[in-house]
Amino acid sequence: MTGKIYPVSEAWSSSAYIDENKYRALYEQSVSDPEGFWGEQAARIDWIKPFTKVKNTSYDPHNVSIKWYEDGSLNVAANCIDRHLETRGDQVAIIWEGDEPNLDLKVTYRELHDRVCRFANVLKKHGVKKGDRVTIYLPMIPEAAYAMLACARIGAIHSVVFGGFSPDSLASRIVDCDSSVVITADEGVRGGRKVPLKANADKALEKCPSVERVLVVKRTNGTVGWTPGRDYWLAEEMESVSADCPPEEINAEDPLFILYTSGSTGQPKGVLHTSGGYLVYASLTHQYIFDYKDGDIYWCTADVGWVTGHSYILYGPLANGATTVMFEGVPNYPTAARFWDVIDKHQVNTFYTAPTAIRALMGAGDELVKKTSRKSLKLLGSVGEPINPEAWEWYYHVVGEERCPIVDTWWQTETGGILISALPGAIALKPGSATLPFFGVKPALVTPDGQPIEGAGEGNLVITDSWPGQMRSVYKDHTRFVQTYFSAYPGTYFTGDGCRRDEDGYYWITGRVDDVINVAGHRMGTAEVESALVAHSKVAEAACVGYPHSLKGQGIYVYVTLMEGIEPTEALRTELRNWVRQEIGPIATPDLIQFAPGLPKTRSGKIMRRILRKIAEDDFSNLGDTSTLAEPGVVSDLIENRMNKA
Ligand code: WT7
């Protein structure tokens, strides 16, 4: 299958930073001489102490070690703010668009500098030092950006926790990295509804003895609980400190942030990113993949609670002196025309969102799109999951009016920045394909048992050499880092994704091949959902799998075996759904719950997930080998009572 091709337009190839010839030449240089290529590219940021060594990386499973620019020093916040002051102090850095359409705010680089310096001094006043961890549990408000940059300014390590996570999920993330300070808000506002962030944080903190200070942003003025001596209003603290805060000198390999993400086993792991290589990679990819030009208005709709928000709302764009839009709301509030209205309101040139949003808005009908202008748009982007060609075509023809290329960007929390994507002036598009690797990225396909696949074929996606934005470790657990990413296929980084490569060398991501599911672009470990369920007193056993969902990409399907004597009722289904919501957060809410008297297991007691996946997909014509099942009878019962009948 080759499918449709959309060639690069003449206008794009002549105006973009990178055209096809340049892409080929630079890609070739970047992989044959990574030291030379990345040594040159690093000049895009300001170093305090120049590095002498570019790359020092090893994927050897006995000694995984990843270092870039290791003897250089810099300050990430100064690169994102201070160095722009002279030339663009009065330029808008952040356009904040509130949940309500009449609420917005523009923050210039000079104002950003003032806020971040004050915030950094507030952190210092409350005892935060270089290397300390600060947990940020905020809605999408400018203070989230100030908080992250304030940490970067003093060398503290931020851990942003998405505001949709439950008190328990927040608590385990605070405990894992041992934060002494938490930054939150009274309440968040999304889609007209309030989210009780401070109340959640209070509940989480009952389990977090290490936390000494809670800084609270006033967003709604809602009533909140208060622990004197521990809790402080941010606004008052900001007034109490000076606006002068020189940036700390930070080694290139000092940590910038930790971001928790789900894996196939156990609790979420703290993905650790460092400073120099990360910033070089985030800014370079932002400039070339979005072809960011001075003065462009750039909007990525992600939340700063995810890596997309870190790299492509904050660090990449600000390092490039961009104007970046930060949106507090949701795609369908007050109407499903909100995105298109905001594009017109702020004259957005580049718009970067997720397939799940595109599918939902496509379902709302073309009229809502067509009644807006969108003439400012030049480029569209997609991220988070494979985009189905139907949604791609709609995005291209209806939203972009066939004028805007779509960059389908494949990457992960672990990769720090985009690894596979089109460059709009250089690479012809194929709907549904992330196309070709970015500079310095060497993808390869292997069979499940590790045999290399050359040319066209399908297999597991690995990356054979390091790039500067790569995660450096799992926080405080390097062994888990090595086991998760460098043990399956020694000598390579294993992505966890399946992938097809076509005759033109284009990459088509087929989805996760491990026990991670992707629900509306949010990554969920099936193990987390299972452990939440078995913590319920009526549940004996649970197994969670993904199944195809028309809007969310994947939905969450759980099989639950109840304790002896418990009746499987509709009320219990609701109770279990609410339970998981409360334990993990709304994004983990099961879509379908099947009560199963027994689960298919091998004689050694291992649950055969392959079978459960098939049944959840409503595709049980070929269940594969079931001869190793301990009790073959359970399968027919599961099929009979499946929840996803066509
Ligand atoms: C997983 C990583 C990258 C930031 C958002 C998600 C899937 C991501 C694409 C894409 C197909 C994609 C992969 C990947 N994914 N982008 N353009 N095409 N799949 O970050 O939460 O770490 O999830 O998202 O399966 O492994 P994440």
Residues whose N, C-alpha, C, O or C-beta is under 5 A from the ligand:
A	BS01	WT7	T308 S382 V383 G384 E385 P386 I387 D408 T409 W410 W411 Q412 T413 E414 T495 D497 I509 G511 R512 G521 R523
